[in-house]
Amino acid sequence: MFNPVRIKLTLLYTGSFLILLLIFIVLLSYFITNSIEEQQKEELIHYFEKEEEEFIEELEEKEQEEVELKTDRAVFYYLFNTQHDLIEGKETIAGFSNKAKTLYTESSSSFFLKEAEYEGAHLLIMRQPLQDDGYLLGYVIIGTEITSQKHLIEKIVWGLMILTIVFSVLLAILSYYLAGKAMQPIQNAFNSQKKFVSDASHELRTPLSIFYSSLELLEREEKNKLSPLGQEVLADMKLEATLMNKLLEDLLLIARNDHHQFMIKTELVPLSELITSIGKRFAVKIPAHLQFITQIEENIKMMGDPIRIQQLLYILLQNAIVYTEKGSIKLLLKRTNGQILIQVIDTGTGIKKQDLQHIFDRFYRADTSRVRNGTGLGLSIAKIIVETHKGKLAVESEFGKGSTFTIIFNQ
């Protein structure tokens, strides 16, 4: 019971840590990349401002020169006139002038700053228009190689990713250990509670049986000697004793299930006939203002415990009667997609959304505004019976419109 909670806590802690680390990696890589780009942008702008007058002089002369290759330069540039003719250039990567001319000559007067990739090298390219007294002479393309910076960023990111994985694994192990330690007092308290419930239920059965037998004897021998008030008190005591006996039986069933001692007697159950019989019995109990509808497919059989299946349906149908003041209650049985499907559908008060996840908890009551006969254990026991038969019990409900309890057996 506690191991799934322990695993959920471990996944929650590890997942939260992993998400925070990933956010940190993304922000850090963005910050580093942006800082490097800003620094290199400033370097290109600074280079342009320093060489701008020389570039203008070269364009005014309009004499084309060969592009000079200098691999020891940090910055390269190409001068173009307004007709996109290459006037002069100094490059660090041979042949990039052709790419620059074809890719970055769509306009002579616009500025841009962008990244490019050429023969495995990463470049930062800037274009600046060149003007003299408001007259456009051409433009210059200035660039610098940022391959080493790119590789550095990639190494940092990969290093952080590897560290994230390593620390996530270590955190998962630590979280699993700490979750176990944190839940140990809860588990001990729960085990003590289970033992108390089991012991108390067994110890109370005998005195309760004697008490109920004494009430029956008193009713049989002395009823006529009692006043009307005494007879009423006696009837109330028998009712309370019956309810107490029901509570003890429910607690014993849950205690046996907690100790993995709840067993079912499996046999071939003629399910269609059993549910038809249950439906007939409940049709008599249902108030006249409620409509009871049965839709039972014939010849459906399954391996199970007929007594427990009957108990299961009694719980669901009794709940439907108690919480349905008008409308109808439906009992359905059919086989679909290789599964046996049983549904109890009512048009009652329904269940609030916040209560749905708790309705199978022990002693939980969604409706506390009304007094109900019962122990608050019915749906918990229903779920135990279904799961013992390797089935599933689910509920769909809309507050004020009714509920649908669905049982699925894979047989």
Sequence and secondary structure as in RCSB ss.txt:
>XXXX:A:sequence
MFNPVRIKLTLLYTGSFLILLLIFIVLLSYFITNSIEEQQKEELIHYFEKEEEEFIEELEEKEQEEVELKTDRAV
FYYLFNTQHDLIEGKETIAGFSNKAKTLYTESSSSFFLKEAEYEGAHLLIMRQPLQDDGYLLGYVIIGTEITSQK
HLIEKIVWGLMILTIVFSVLLAILSYYLAGKAMQPIQNAFNSQKKFVSDASHELRTPLSIFYSSLELLEREEKNK
LSPLGQEVLADMKLEATLMNKLLEDLLLIARNDHHQFMIKTELVPLSELITSIGKRFAVKIPAHLQFITQIEENI
KMMGDPIRIQQLLYILLQNAIVYTEKGSIKLLLKRTNGQILIQVIDTGTGIKKQDLQHIFDRFYRADTSRVRNGT
GLGLSIAKIIVETHKGKLAVESEFGKGSTFTIIFNQ
>XXXX:A:secstr
 HHHHHHHHHHHHHHHHHHHHHHHHHHHHHHHHHHHHHHHHHHHHHHHHHHHHHHHHHHHHT     EE TT SE
EEEEEETT  EEEEEESSTTHHHHHHHHS S SS  EEEEEEETTEEEEEEEEEEEETTEEEEEEEEEEE HHHH
HHHHHHHHHHHHHHHHHHHHHHHHHHHHHHHHHHHHHHHHHHHHHHHHHHHHHHHHHHHHHHHHHHHHHHHHGGG
S HHHHHHHHHHHHHHHHHHHHHHHHHHHHHHHTT      EEE HHHHHHHHHHHHHHHS TTEEEEEEE SS 
 EEE HHHHHHHHHHHHHHHHHT SSEEEEEEEEEETTEEEEEEEE SS   HHHHTTTTSTT  S  SS  SS 
S HHHHHHHHHHHTT EEEEEEETTTEEEEEEEE  
